Amino acid sequence: MFKEKIVNLLKTKSEIKRFGLSNEAIDRIASAREKTVTEESQVEAAVTDAETMRLISEELMKVRDDEIRQRTETQNAFNTYKEQHPEDNQQQQQQQQQQQQQQGGVTLEQIQALLDQKLNPLSEKINGIESSRAAEAALNTAKTNFFGGDYAKKYTNEANDAWERAVEMNEATGSKMTAEQLAEKATGYFNRAVSRLGVDTSKPFEAEDQIDTKKGVTDWKDEAARQRARTGKPEPAK
């Protein structure tokens, strides 16, 4: 339904154009994405989301594999020629090899150099996509783990601030942190922030409405102290 729109965006968006995809590759990607895009409002985001990046990576890998196959076949043909022409006269052998290598005035070394010029950028693009996908996965995993903690759920302001600081630190260092490192960094910021409220996250979490089973009433003592620390209000006179 939205394939034409997806194709147009794949051809015009600068972040996609830089991959140099063929029209055939773009058509295959658009056909795959069309199956999951159900509303027009989703088209724009779908063109650059993780799934599209995965499909682009696969297309680039196909091109790279074809280039490698072509180079291998050329090298094998050259090796076969050398085995079939073991002339002792070195000068004559060099002349014959040069004739065999030439293809329309282009030598084997020149062909391999041209293939390398194609392969290296492809490998860089593929590696860039894979790195981006790995960084996104690490970010999502770390965020889920960090905000899934009971303390983070309770002290949301401190948790949000800690997470933002951790993400900024990760981006400043090239987004190379693993999910564990990112969550650990956010947790460190968070623990320091809530410690100023009198909260010790090394202790087991206790819900606000936890019941003191011995007295049969809700124990608000610790929470009241934390609220006073948060607002700066003095402890009431006894």
KOLFIMAR-315868 format. One record per residue (C-alpha): residue number from 0; chain; z, y, x. Coordinates in nm, 2 decimals, padded with zeros to 4 digits, m for minus. Layout:
   torro   voro        Z        Y        X
     NUM      A        Z        Y        X
...
This chain:
   torro   voro        Z        Y        X
       0      A    00.00    00.00    00.00
       1      A    00.09    00.24    00.28
       2      A   m00.11    00.08    00.56
       3      A   m00.35    00.38    00.59
       4      A   m00.07    00.62    00.63
       5      A    00.10    00.40    00.89
       6      A   m00.23    00.37    01.09
       7      A   m00.27    00.75    01.09
       8      A    00.08    00.81    01.21
       9      A    00.04    00.54    01.48
      10      A   m00.27    00.72    01.61
      11      A   m00.13    01.07    01.60
      12      A    00.24    01.06    01.69
      13      A    00.28    01.15    02.05
      14      A    00.55    00.90    02.12
      15      A    00.31    00.62    02.01
      16      A   m00.02    00.76    02.15
      17      A    00.12    00.74    02.50
      18      A    00.10    00.36    02.49
      19      A   m00.28    00.37    02.46
      20      A   m00.30    00.10    02.19
      21      A   m00.64   m00.02    02.08
      22      A   m00.75    00.02    01.72
      23      A   m00.72   m00.35    01.67
      24      A   m00.36   m00.35    01.79
      25      A   m00.27   m00.05    01.57
      26      A   m00.43   m00.23    01.27
      27      A   m00.22   m00.54    01.34
      28      A    00.10   m00.34    01.37
      29      A    00.03   m00.14    01.05
      30      A   m00.04   m00.47    00.86
      31      A    00.29   m00.61    00.97
      32      A    00.49   m00.29    00.89
      33      A    00.32   m00.25    00.55
      34      A    00.50   m00.56    00.43
      35      A    00.84   m00.41    00.48
      36      A    00.77   m00.04    00.38
      37      A    00.82   m00.02    00.00
      38      A    00.84    00.36   m00.04
      39      A    00.64    00.65    00.10
      40      A    00.96    00.81    00.22
      41      A    01.01    00.52    00.46
      42      A    00.67    00.55    00.63
      43      A    00.76    00.82    00.88
      44      A    01.08    00.64    01.01
      45      A    00.91    00.30    01.01
      46      A    00.64    00.41    01.26
      47      A    00.90    00.47    01.54
      48      A    01.18    00.23    01.45
      49      A    01.30   m00.06    01.65
      50      A    01.08   m00.31    01.47
      51      A    00.76   m00.11    01.54
      52      A    00.87   m00.08    01.90
      53      A    00.90   m00.46    01.92
      54      A    00.55   m00.50    01.78
      55      A    00.41   m00.24    02.03
      56      A    00.58   m00.43    02.31
      57      A    00.42   m00.75    02.20
      58      A    00.08   m00.59    02.19
      59      A    00.12   m00.44    02.54
      60      A    00.23   m00.78    02.67
      61      A   m00.09   m00.93    02.53
      62      A   m00.29   m00.68    02.72
      63      A   m00.09   m00.74    03.04
      64      A   m00.13   m01.11    03.01
      65      A   m00.51   m01.07    02.97
      66      A   m00.52   m00.85    03.28
      67      A   m00.32   m01.10    03.48
      68      A   m00.54   m01.39    03.36
      69      A   m00.85   m01.19    03.47
      70      A   m00.71   m01.12    03.81
      71      A   m00.60   m01.49    03.85
      72      A   m00.95   m01.61    03.76
      73      A   m01.11   m01.37    04.01
      74      A   m00.87   m01.48    04.29
      75      A   m00.93   m01.85    04.21
      76      A   m01.31   m01.80    04.22
      77      A   m01.27   m01.63    04.56
      78      A   m01.05   m01.91    04.69
      79      A   m01.30   m02.17    04.58
      80      A   m01.58   m01.99    04.76
      81      A   m01.38   m01.99    05.08
      82      A   m01.31   m02.36    05.05
      83      A   m01.68   m02.43    04.99
      84      A   m01.80   m02.22    05.28
      85      A   m01.60   m02.31    05.60
      86      A   m01.87   m02.18    05.84
      87      A   m01.75   m02.16    06.20
      88      A   m01.94   m01.84    06.27
      89      A   m01.69   m01.58    06.17
      90      A   m01.93   m01.29    06.14
      91      A   m02.16   m01.49    05.91
      92      A   m01.86   m01.60    05.70
      93      A   m01.75   m01.24    05.66
      94      A   m02.09   m01.14    05.55
      95      A   m02.12   m01.42    05.30
      96      A   m01.77   m01.34    05.17
      97      A   m01.86   m00.98    05.13
      98      A   m02.17   m01.07    04.93
      99      A   m01.96   m01.31    04.71
     100      A   m01.69   m01.05    04.65
     101      A   m01.94   m00.78    04.55
     102      A   m01.99   m00.75    04.18
     103      A   m02.22   m00.46    04.10
     104      A   m02.12   m00.29    04.43
     105      A   m01.75   m00.35    04.36
     106      A   m01.55   m00.57    04.60
     107      A   m01.27   m00.81    04.51
     108      A   m01.01   m00.58    04.67
     109      A   m01.14   m00.30    04.45
     110      A   m01.12   m00.51    04.14
     111      A   m00.77   m00.61    04.22
     112      A   m00.67   m00.25    04.28
     113      A   m00.81   m00.15    03.95
     114      A   m00.63   m00.43    03.77
     115      A   m00.30   m00.32    03.94
     116      A   m00.36    00.03    03.82
     117      A   m00.38   m00.11    03.46
     118      A   m00.09   m00.36    03.50
     119      A    00.17   m00.13    03.65
     120      A    00.16    00.13    03.37
     121      A    00.17   m00.15    03.11
     122      A    00.47   m00.31    03.28
     123      A    00.64    00.03    03.29
     124      A    00.57    00.09    02.92
     125      A    00.70   m00.26    02.82
     126      A    01.01   m00.22    03.03
     127      A    01.07    00.12    02.88
     128      A    01.05   m00.02    02.53
     129      A    01.28   m00.32    02.62
     130      A    01.53   m00.09    02.78
     131      A    01.53    00.14    02.47
     132      A    01.58   m00.16    02.24
     133      A    01.86   m00.29    02.45
     134      A    02.03    00.05    02.46
     135      A    02.00    00.08    02.08
     136      A    02.15   m00.27    02.03
     137      A    02.44   m00.19    02.26
     138      A    02.50    00.13    02.08
     139      A    02.51   m00.04    01.74
     140      A    02.73   m00.33    01.86
     141      A    02.98   m00.10    02.03
     142      A    03.00    00.13    01.73
     143      A    03.07   m00.16    01.49
     144      A    03.34   m00.30    01.72
     145      A    03.50    00.03    01.79
     146      A    03.51    00.16    01.43
     147      A    03.61   m00.18    01.30
     148      A    03.96   m00.14    01.45
     149      A    04.25   m00.07    01.22
     150      A    04.37    00.23    01.42
     151      A    04.02    00.38    01.42
     152      A    03.99    00.34    01.05
     153      A    04.31    00.52    01.00
     154      A    04.27    00.81    01.24
     155      A    03.90    00.88    01.16
     156      A    03.89    01.23    01.31
     157      A    04.01    01.12    01.65
     158      A    03.79    00.81    01.63
     159      A    03.48    01.02    01.55
     160      A    03.55    01.26    01.83
     161      A    03.62    00.98    02.08
     162      A    03.29    00.80    01.98
     163      A    03.09    01.12    02.02
     164      A    03.23    01.18    02.37
     165      A    03.16    00.82    02.47
     166      A    02.80    00.84    02.35
     167      A    02.75    01.17    02.53
     168      A    02.88    01.01    02.85
     169      A    02.65    00.72    02.81
     170      A    02.34    00.94    02.75
     171      A    02.43    01.15    03.05
     172      A    02.42    00.84    03.27
     173      A    02.09    00.71    03.14
     174      A    02.22    00.51    02.84
     175      A    02.29    00.21    03.07
     176      A    02.63    00.11    02.94
     177      A    02.67   m00.23    02.78
     178      A    02.82   m00.26    02.43
     179      A    03.16   m00.36    02.59
     180      A    03.15   m00.06    02.83
     181      A    03.07    00.18    02.56
     182      A    03.34    00.05    02.32
     183      A    03.59    00.06    02.61
     184      A    03.50    00.42    02.69
     185      A    03.54    00.53    02.33
     186      A    03.87    00.34    02.30
     187      A    04.00    00.51    02.61
     188      A    03.93    00.85    02.46
     189      A    04.07    00.75    02.13
     190      A    04.40    00.61    02.27
     191      A    04.46    00.93    02.46
     192      A    04.39    01.14    02.15
     193      A    04.62    00.95    01.92
     194      A    04.90    00.92    02.18
     195      A    04.95    01.29    02.14
     196      A    05.03    01.21    01.77
     197      A    05.30    00.97    01.88
     198      A    05.08    00.66    01.81
     199      A    05.10    00.37    02.05
     200      A    04.78    00.16    02.00
     201      A    04.91   m00.12    02.22
     202      A    05.15   m00.21    01.94
     203      A    05.04   m00.42    01.64
     204      A    04.90   m00.20    01.37
     205      A    05.11   m00.14    01.06
     206      A    04.96   m00.02    00.73
     207      A    05.11    00.28    00.56
     208      A    05.24    00.09    00.27
     209      A    05.39   m00.19    00.47
     210      A    05.71   m00.31    00.30
     211      A    06.04   m00.35    00.48
     212      A    06.13   m00.69    00.34
     213      A    06.50   m00.66    00.43
     214      A    06.54   m00.33    00.23
     215      A    06.28   m00.39   m00.03
     216      A    06.14   m00.04    00.01
     217      A    05.84    00.12    00.19
     218      A    05.92    00.22    00.54
     219      A    05.77    00.57    00.60
     220      A    05.97    00.67    00.90
     221      A    05.71    00.61    01.17
     222      A    05.43    00.77    00.96
     223      A    05.64    01.08    00.89
     224      A    05.70    01.13    01.26
     225      A    05.33    01.10    01.32
     226      A    05.25    01.35    01.05
     227      A    05.50    01.60    01.20
     228      A    05.34    01.55    01.54
     229      A    04.99    01.61    01.39
     230      A    05.09    01.93    01.20
     231      A    05.35    02.07    01.44
     232      A    05.61    02.08    01.17
     233      A    05.97    02.04    01.29
     234      A    06.19    01.75    01.20
     235      A    06.39    01.83    00.88
     236      A    06.76    01.91    00.94
     237      A    07.00    01.62    00.88
